[in-house]
Amino acid sequence: MFPGNIAAYNAPGTRTAGYNHTYNHYIASRDAGIAASGSLAAWIGGGGAAIAIQSLLISFGMNACESVLVPVTAFQGELRSLHPPTIDWISSYSLPFPAPPPALINPATGANLAADLHAIYDSLVTPGAVTASGGYVAASKALHCLFPSLVPMIDGKHTGLSYYHIVRGTYTPPLGLDNWGIWVGAPMAGVPNPSPRGAGRNGWDWKRFLAATGINQRIYELWQSAHGNPGLHAFLAVDPPAGMSGVPRIIDKVLW
């Protein structure tokens, strides 16, 4: 499944193959901006992140129909309102996590990763933060741009629908956890995906968003088990184009 789906996504001349170029350009810009600024938070503070992220969102189909992006100055203000030490601490993590997000504690603030991601997601999902109307698509894509090795992009037509149709027997939390509440840090009833089409603009609450990171890790774990546990580098090698390394982006292609 993995090689075939990724090969189809990367097939020359396809719309999705075109996304590889723009995505790789963003990752290169992000890496260069962070290197020049000294940290992710510093790159955000200097204003370079807002422009680069909006450019990628436009190339991925935002700023159309009901997904009109806010002015870049407004988006830049939203990003600058995020707590810089928290941003830099989160950026030190990537999937797979060694423990559930609530168990990963920021030594500088005492907050856990689940709470911090919850707060940032709720900030970016608000109307006027990323897009005029708000919603999970804008929030998850912006968060992915901030933390590409950690956060999946979610939309109702592709990944959201794929999450819903994952075989229920494999729809279990990662790390062998008993229930999804341990992963998200709060009780969660039902399956992590709220509906076949994403339950509308507001259906993906912060719990479902955090569960999506766990779904990505669970898929990664299943791949590892099926291939003799060869490790992260072997998994990343499944997707060869430059700039594509990272569990969320590879699984995004597989689910597409």
Order of alpha helices (4+ residues) and beta strands (2+ residues): alpha-alpha-alpha-alpha-alpha-alpha-alpha-alpha-alpha-alpha-alpha-alpha-alpha
